[in-house]
Amino acid sequence: MDHIEQVARELGLRLRKARIAARMTQKELKARAGIGLNRLGDMEKGRATTSLESWLKVSAVLGMEGGWDGVLATPDDPFEEYDRRRAERNDLLKTRVRKTRKA
């Protein structure tokens, strides 16, 4: 089993647990989310071909949409901090006054 299949199965298991914890049947969840019963079954089985739209709909119904924040977060730009520090250093170098040596 490759990594993508593993992740898909884990997501499916989490989805099933959340549905059961919410005391919902598959029929209730599919009706509230507006997706087909076969699609929901595929999701719970961890089939990786399910659309992101379906995942978002089901997550919203189960109150799990906050879990997507980490996936959708914009990573910090590693060069942004470097550029900021470099600009500060250049400003310091420009304002520094150097004494001249008298011979």
Secondary structure, 3 states (H helix, E strand, C coil): CCHHHHHHHHHHHHHHHHHHHCCCCHHHHHHHHCCCHHHHHHHHHCCCCCCHHHHHHHHHHCCCHHHHHHHHCCCCCHHHHHHHHHHHHHHHHHHCCCCCCCC
